Amino acid sequence: MDVALGRLRLSNPILVASGTFGYAREMQQLVDLSRLGGIVPKTITAEPRIGNTPWRTVETSAGMLNSIGLDNDGIEAFVQHHLPYLSSLPTPTIVSIAGRTCDEFIEMVRRLDGLEGVAAIELNVSCPNVSGGVDMGTDPTLCEQVVAGCRAACEVPIIAKLTPNVTDIRAIARAAEAGGADAISAINTCLGMAVDWRRARPLLGNVMGGLSGPAIKPIALRAVYQIAEAVRTPVIGIGGIASLDDVMEFVVAGASAVQIGTANFYNPSATMAMLDGLPGALAEIEATSIQEVIGTLKTDP
Ligand SMILES: Cc1cc2nc3c(=O)[nH]c(=O)nc-3n(C[C@H](O)[C@H](O)[C@H](O)COP(=O)(O)O)c2cc1C
């Protein structure tokens, strides 16, 4: 079940997605953390952020909208208070960071490089709820610049997390690859909104937010398929994955690994069930490894 994401080796392809698993400690009584292929904690920024005004989450018919706005205590608090616990786990931690500028991304990468417990860094160039970072995920030139700058500034593997809120995600993926990304994760949330028509008010304090959960799975599958066709860099599929069937669909479409997000909120043991079933799913199609299944989708008539 082991997978290679560029220079990053994982014991299995089931990871948890940023912003949906806290800093892992919160989940230790619900999930056997040591079984996960990797943990991506909540995105951190250079300085603490209080995030957006409430309401910040809304349930929708097939998922949820959030406009958290990268509420976090900043990189120093993360290094002091969360990293020691994360590094005590046998599971690799992929630290998610967001900067307002290319230089801020690079500064953060420098701060994290070489710290015990940082197995890789995921660049969140895709949060729809803050200005700044998202621009880098929608402009190929900026995306390549930030990935290349971060790659040059550290020894650890770099993952670029892309937004689906672009016209052609392949162009952004190519830019991330040109910048030297070890892997590309896709997708972050889809920009959406919810309205209370009686009060003629938006439900989210920030008016718009990011849609996640089962509603976005087809969009995510499409994005993963397109990216895997466009680049040689391994892809981590994210978006609406809630069952083992979902996992296998993403792998066949081209994902080398997956991250589970919204499902953690309503079924915290979803990842454990996926891990339990994975060997059986491989046996069902007579595969001896995940590697054999990645990108095997047949599209000929
Ligand atoms: C409440 C919430 C907070 C999130 N916060 C972050 C974040 O801080 N950084 C990030 O890269 N993605 C964040 N995401 C996006 C998820 O990591 C994931 O890309 C997205 O939700 C799609 O996957 P899912 O449908 O399985 O949730 C957040 C998602 C939710 C629902």
The ligand as a Gaussian input file, in Angstrom:
#p B3LYP/6-31G(d) Opt

LIG

0 1
 C      -14.022000      23.695000       7.559000
 C      -12.963000      23.556000       6.512000
 C      -11.731000      24.184000       6.682000
 C      -10.729000      24.049000       5.725000
 N       -9.533000      24.662000       5.926000
 C       -8.522000      24.470000       5.033000
 C       -7.235000      25.000000       5.273000
 O       -6.952000      25.622000       6.298000
 N       -6.278000      24.792000       4.331000
 C       -6.506000      24.074000       3.178000
 O       -5.599000      23.905000       2.365000
 N       -7.728000      23.543000       2.948000
 C       -8.727000      23.730000       3.841000
 N       -9.953000      23.161000       3.603000
 C      -10.168000      22.425000       2.340000
 C       -9.973000      20.915000       2.526000
 O       -8.662000      20.609000       2.939000
 C      -10.295000      20.173000       1.214000
 O       -9.386000      20.591000       0.207000
 C      -11.706000      20.451000       0.707000
 O      -12.613000      20.555000       1.787000
 C      -12.202000      19.363000      -0.250000
 O      -12.190000      18.093000       0.351000
 P      -13.480000      17.440000       1.077000
 O      -14.622000      17.569000       0.113000
 O      -13.097000      16.035000       1.368000
 O      -13.718000      18.258000       2.306000
 C      -10.974000      23.287000       4.544000
 C      -12.202000      22.641000       4.389000
 C      -13.189000      22.751000       5.358000
 C      -14.489000      22.035000       5.139000

